[in-house]
Amino acid sequence: MDNLPPQSLSMTNSVSFVAPLHVSSQSSSAIDWTAYMERLVIELSKPDLRENAIRVLSKRKELFHELAPLLWNSVGTIAVLLQ
């Protein structure tokens, strides 16, 4: 590294994978978790993805306390679950 010019040590990539300072890691992970569960609820409406979505949702129900209202308020989900 002694032979490298100083500019090569600086980061030239402008893309950051770090969350903004105003967003805590807890809220960021909560947003990711909510989006993941919402995607699984959407997958319930697709017959080829339904079985896996039900399995994952049933395993995660204790960790995601908003699952019941999410299922109840999503259009057509209760009808799918009753089939």
Residue frames as qw, qx, qy, qz and C-alpha x, y, z in Angstrom:
[[0.000, 0.884, 0.467, 0.000, 0.00, 0.00, 0.00],
 [0.372, -0.657, 0.086, 0.650, 3.00, 2.27, 0.32],
 [0.307, -0.064, 0.574, 0.757, 3.35, 2.43, -3.46],
 [0.145, 0.672, 0.694, 0.214, -0.23, 3.48, -4.13],
 [0.088, 0.353, 0.054, 0.930, -0.99, 7.10, -4.94],
 [0.100, 0.129, 0.598, -0.784, -3.07, 8.92, -2.27],
 [0.530, 0.130, -0.106, -0.831, -6.13, 9.37, -4.48],
 [0.574, 0.026, -0.769, -0.281, -6.52, 5.61, -4.96],
 [0.207, -0.115, -0.841, 0.487, -7.12, 5.20, -1.23],
 [0.332, 0.159, 0.276, -0.888, -10.13, 7.48, -1.25],
 [0.423, 0.394, 0.811, -0.089, -13.58, 6.15, -2.01],
 [0.064, 0.146, -0.420, -0.893, -14.66, 7.17, -5.49],
 [0.167, -0.401, -0.853, -0.289, -18.00, 5.38, -5.39],
 [0.222, -0.240, 0.123, -0.937, -20.83, 7.79, -4.60],
 [0.707, -0.319, -0.480, -0.410, -23.30, 5.01, -3.70],
 [0.141, -0.386, 0.696, -0.588, -23.73, 4.51, 0.01],
 [0.589, -0.233, -0.751, -0.187, -25.14, 1.40, 1.61],
 [0.225, -0.152, -0.651, 0.709, -25.34, 3.04, 5.02],
 [0.104, -0.763, -0.633, -0.073, -28.69, 4.22, 6.36],
 [0.076, 0.713, -0.011, 0.697, -29.09, 7.99, 6.73],
 [0.205, 0.151, -0.639, 0.725, -28.26, 9.39, 10.16],
 [0.447, -0.149, 0.196, -0.860, -31.85, 10.34, 10.92],
 [0.873, -0.058, -0.299, -0.381, -33.03, 6.73, 10.47],
 [0.461, -0.523, 0.686, -0.206, -32.09, 4.40, 13.28],
 [0.209, 0.229, -0.923, -0.228, -31.17, 0.82, 12.46],
 [0.234, 0.228, 0.863, -0.385, -34.13, -0.37, 14.51],
 [0.496, 0.568, 0.248, -0.609, -36.67, 1.58, 12.47],
 [0.362, 0.518, -0.609, -0.479, -34.95, 0.56, 9.25],
 [0.059, 0.083, -0.995, -0.023, -35.15, -3.11, 10.15],
 [0.348, 0.387, 0.679, -0.518, -38.78, -2.65, 11.23],
 [0.492, 0.583, -0.129, -0.634, -39.56, -1.16, 7.83],
 [0.282, 0.366, -0.836, -0.296, -37.80, -4.05, 6.10],
 [0.129, 0.090, 0.954, -0.255, -39.67, -6.55, 8.28],
 [0.454, 0.494, 0.413, -0.616, -43.03, -4.93, 7.51],
 [0.465, 0.552, -0.414, -0.554, -42.30, -4.89, 3.78],
 [0.123, 0.224, -0.962, -0.096, -41.30, -8.57, 3.92],
 [0.252, 0.276, 0.846, -0.381, -44.53, -9.54, 5.69],
 [0.478, 0.569, 0.112, -0.660, -46.61, -7.43, 3.29],
 [0.352, 0.445, -0.694, -0.443, -44.97, -9.22, 0.36],
 [0.019, 0.000, 0.995, -0.093, -45.88, -12.57, 1.92],
 [0.389, 0.447, 0.575, -0.564, -49.50, -11.45, 2.31],
 [0.477, 0.573, -0.267, -0.611, -49.56, -10.49, -1.37],
 [0.197, 0.312, -0.903, -0.221, -48.13, -13.91, -2.22],
 [0.375, 0.163, 0.821, -0.398, -51.15, -15.51, -0.54],
 [0.593, 0.550, 0.161, -0.565, -53.22, -14.46, -3.56],
 [0.473, 0.548, -0.615, -0.314, -50.96, -16.39, -5.94],
 [0.959, -0.139, 0.017, -0.246, -51.76, -20.13, -5.86],
 [0.841, 0.308, -0.335, 0.292, -48.23, -21.24, -6.71],
 [0.262, 0.452, -0.482, 0.703, -46.72, -19.15, -3.87],
 [0.594, -0.563, -0.071, -0.570, -49.49, -19.59, -1.30],
 [0.909, -0.278, -0.298, 0.085, -48.20, -22.68, 0.51],
 [0.621, 0.125, -0.291, 0.717, -44.79, -21.20, 1.17],
 [0.084, -0.511, 0.071, -0.853, -46.26, -17.85, 2.22],
 [0.738, -0.528, -0.169, -0.385, -48.57, -19.54, 4.74],
 [0.873, -0.155, -0.312, 0.342, -45.69, -21.56, 6.15],
 [0.427, 0.251, -0.230, 0.838, -43.44, -18.52, 6.59],
 [0.309, -0.548, -0.030, -0.777, -46.24, -16.35, 8.01],
 [0.822, -0.471, -0.258, -0.189, -47.16, -19.02, 10.54],
 [0.780, -0.075, -0.302, 0.543, -43.55, -19.29, 11.71],
 [0.300, 0.229, -0.127, 0.917, -43.16, -15.51, 12.04],
 [0.321, -0.703, -0.462, -0.435, -46.52, -14.69, 13.65],
 [0.619, -0.650, -0.305, 0.319, -45.04, -14.28, 17.14],
 [0.513, -0.199, 0.071, 0.832, -42.39, -11.86, 15.90],
 [0.003, -0.196, -0.338, -0.921, -44.68, -9.63, 13.85],
 [0.085, 0.364, 0.724, -0.580, -47.48, -8.37, 16.07],
 [0.371, 0.439, -0.005, -0.818, -49.25, -6.47, 13.29],
 [0.010, -0.054, 0.909, 0.412, -49.88, -9.63, 11.26],
 [0.155, 0.496, 0.834, -0.185, -53.54, -10.08, 12.26],
 [0.235, 0.759, 0.209, -0.570, -54.61, -6.54, 11.26],
 [0.056, 0.486, -0.608, -0.626, -52.52, -6.81, 8.10],
 [0.073, 0.122, 0.959, 0.244, -54.27, -10.04, 7.09],
 [0.165, 0.612, 0.702, -0.325, -57.72, -8.75, 8.04],
 [0.172, 0.791, 0.078, -0.582, -57.38, -5.43, 6.21],
 [0.060, -0.349, 0.697, 0.624, -55.81, -6.78, 3.02],
 [0.675, 0.292, -0.066, -0.674, -58.31, -7.29, 0.23],
 [0.841, 0.236, -0.386, -0.298, -59.29, -10.90, -0.43],
 [0.188, 0.448, -0.829, 0.277, -56.85, -12.48, 2.01],
 [0.503, -0.098, 0.668, -0.539, -59.45, -13.86, 4.41],
 [0.842, 0.333, 0.018, -0.423, -61.34, -15.42, 1.49],
 [0.573, 0.519, -0.634, 0.011, -58.11, -17.06, 0.31],
 [0.051, -0.348, 0.832, -0.429, -57.39, -18.41, 3.79],
 [0.662, 0.049, 0.482, -0.572, -60.92, -19.85, 4.06],
 [0.728, 0.394, -0.406, -0.388, -60.57, -21.83, 0.83]]
